[in-house]
Amino acid sequence: MSGAEAKTAATEAAAQRGPSAWKRLWGDWGTRLCIVAIALYTLTALYGEAVYRYHKGSLWEGAPACLTWAPERVAPYNALHMEARYLPPLSKVTWPAHTLADGTPVPAREHRYWLGSDNLGRDVLQRLVQGARIAFHVGVMTSLIAIPLGVLLGCLGGYFGGKVDSFVVWLCATVSAMPGLLFILAIALIAGKGLFGIYLGIGLTTWVSVCRNIRAEVIKHRDRAYVQAARVLGYSHGRILFRHILPNVMHIVLISFSIRFPASVATEVFISFLGIGVQGEPSWGIMINNARARLWQGIWWELTFVSVAIFLLVLIFNRLADALRDVFDPALRNR
Amino acid sequence: MWRYVLRRLAEMVPTTFGVLMLSFILFYVVGGSPAQTVLGQHASQRAIAAFDAANGYDLPLFFGNWYAIDALRRAPGGGTELAFSLGPGRYELPGATRLTLREAATGTLRTESGRAEVEVPEGWSLIRAEGATRVLRHTRHFFDSQFVRYLNGLVHLDLGMSLETKQPVTRVLAQGLLPTLSLSVPILFFGAVLGVVLGLLCAASQGGLLDRGVLAFSTLLMSVNYVVWILLGQFLLGFKWPVFPIWGYESAYYLVLPVLIGVVSMLGADVRFYRAAILDEVYRPYVRTAVSKGVGRGRVLFVHVLRNSLIPIVTYVSLSIPYLFTGSLLLESFFGIPGLGSVSINAINSADMSVVRAVVIFGALIYQVVNLLTDIAYGWLDPRVRFAQ
C-alpha cells in the first residue's frame, strides 16, 4: 500500500468514527466555556505560584545560588495593614510611610482593594489567588498519588485475575470500609499538620474508585482480539498491559481526574477550615474560617468571594466531568 | 438461605481483618506512641518510657521475644549510661561489660561483669550498665505484642481512655450515639425520599424542561462547598431571619435547621444518582410492554419502574448508613449537638488519638455489619443473588 492510499484509508476510518473527542468537547459551547474557565483558573494559580516563589526567594527549597534571590520581607498576601481593616471591595487607601525594624524606610503607597480587605487589612484578592494556588496543588498532588496507585492496581487486578485480583478487590473493600472524611483527617493528623498530610490523606483514600473503574474496563479488554493477537505474538504481560490495554482505558483516567479534582479541592477546604491543613498560607478553607466570624457584622465580601471562587471551580470541573463522560463513555450517558 | 448467610459471613472475615490491620498500621505503626503529645514537649525520658510501658506502646508490633526500650542517655564522660533504673524482668544489654543491681529494701549492691543478659529479680532494680549500646527487654510471652493487645482491647470493648475528657472512650462513644442518630436518621430519610421523588420526576420528563432544570440545579447544588452550606444556612435562617435556633440540643426544633442543611447539601449528588438509576430501567422491555398495554404513566413509573430500580437505590442508601453512626463532623459541631461528629472534631482538634482511633474503627466495623445485612437482605429478596457463585 502506498503512502497516499494509507492516508485515504486513515481519513475514511476517521470519518467513520465521527469527530474526534476533542472536537466534540470543543464543539459544545458549555464545555468550551468550562475549558476556558479552567485555563483561566490554571493561569491564576500559576500566577499565584510565581508570586509565592518570588517572595520565598528561590525556585525551590535549597535551590542553587543562581536560582535564589533576595526575597521581599512580607509577601503581599500576608502583609498586615491595621489602618485598612474591613474595607469593602473597590476601596482605595494610602498605606502610610513607615520604617521597618531594621531601619529600611518604606514610602507611602496607594493601594486599591479590589475585593476588599480582611480583619488584618490583608488584600482579599491576593489571598484568593494564593488559595487557588493551594487548591491546584492539592488537586494535582493528590491525583499524582491516587491515579497511579489506582491505575496500577486496577490494571494488575483486571488483567491477571485470580489471586492478584482477589488481593486488589480485598484492598479496595478494606480501604472503602474506612469512614471517609475521618480516615483522611486521621492520616493528615498522623502525617503532621500541613499540605503534605492533606496530600497523603486524600491521595491514599481516593484511589479506590479509580482502581475499580480501571479494573472493570481492563476486564472488558482482557479477552479482546487485539490482546489475544499480542499474546500470540509472544509479547510480555507488561507490554500487553501497559502498551496495548492501558492506552485504551486512558479515558477512565481523564474522567477520574476531572471528578476527583473538585472533590479533593472541597475536602482540602474542609480540612483547612478545621485548622489541620495548610499553616500560615491563605488556603480557601482558612479564609472561610477567618471570614465567618465577622459575617454577622455585615463583613460579607471575604466569605462571598471565597465561596464563589470555590463554587465556580468545582462547578466547571463537575460540568467538564459530565461532558467527558458523555463523549468517552456513551453507555454511562445518563449518570 | 443459611448457606448464603454463612458464605457471606465467611467473606466478611478478610475485609474485617483488613480493616483491623489498616487501623492498626495507621494508629500504632505509623502513628507511634502518643507519649510526647500527652506528656508535653519537656517530658523526661523516664516519664515517656513509663507511659509507653504502662500502655504497651513499646512492645513488639506483632510478635517477638525481645523489644527495645529507650532507656539510655549520653553519659557526661562519653559513652552511654542508663537514664533511669530498670525494674524486675529479663534484659539484654548488648555491649555491656559491667551491670550493677540494687535491692530496693536493703540497698544491697550486686555487680555482674562480662554479662550482657541479666534477670532482675523481684525487689531489685538494674541501676547501672556500663558500655551498653541498647536495652532489650524480654516479653512475657512470644505473642505479648501491640497487635494482640489491640485485638484484645477491641474484643473487650476497651478502647483506652480519652485524654481530654478523662473518661473511657467507649463511654464517650455511647453518649454520642443518640444525638448523632437523631440528626443523621432524618437527614438520610428525607434526603432519600426527596431525592427519589425528584429523580422520578426527572426520569419521567427526560430531556424536557423540568429534567434539564432539575439536573442543572443539582449540579449547582453539589458544587457548593459543605462548609458554605452550613455558614449560609446559619446566617440566613438563624440570624437574618431568625426562624431556627442555631445552637443547642434541647428539642426537635433544634434539629430542623441542621437536618435541612444536611438534606440540601447532599441533594444534588443524590438526585443525579437516582435519576440515572431510574433511567437505566426506563428503556427495559417490560416498561414498553406495560405502556403498550395501556397502563397509566404514573403507575408505570411509580409501581413498575420504581420497584425495579430499588436495588441500586437501596445499595446507594445502605452505603451511607455507616455514616449515620459516625455522624456529620461539621454539622454537629456547628450546631452544638453533642454527637459523635462533634466528639470526633474535638478529638481531632486536641489530638486525642484514642478517640479518633475508636471512631474510625467503630465506623469501619459498622460498615462491615451493614454491608453484611444489606447482602443478606438482597439474598432474601432476590433468589438470583442467593444462588450466584
Interface residues (C-beta under 8 A of the other chain):
Chain A: W170 L171 A173 T174 V175 A177 M178 P179 G180 L181 L182 F183 L185 A186 I187 L189 I190 P262 A266 V269 F270 F273 L274 G275 I276 G285 I288 R292 L295 W296 L303 S307 I310 F311 L312 V314 L315 N318 R319 D322 N334 R335
Chain B: P14 T15 G18 V19 M21 L22 S23 L26 F27 V30 G31 T219 L220 M222 S223 V224 N225 Y226 V227 V228 L231 L232 F235 F239 R272 F273 R275 A276 L279 D280 P322 Y323 T326 L329 L330 S344 I345 I348 N349 A351 M353 V356 R357 V359 V360 G363 A364 Y367 Q368 N371
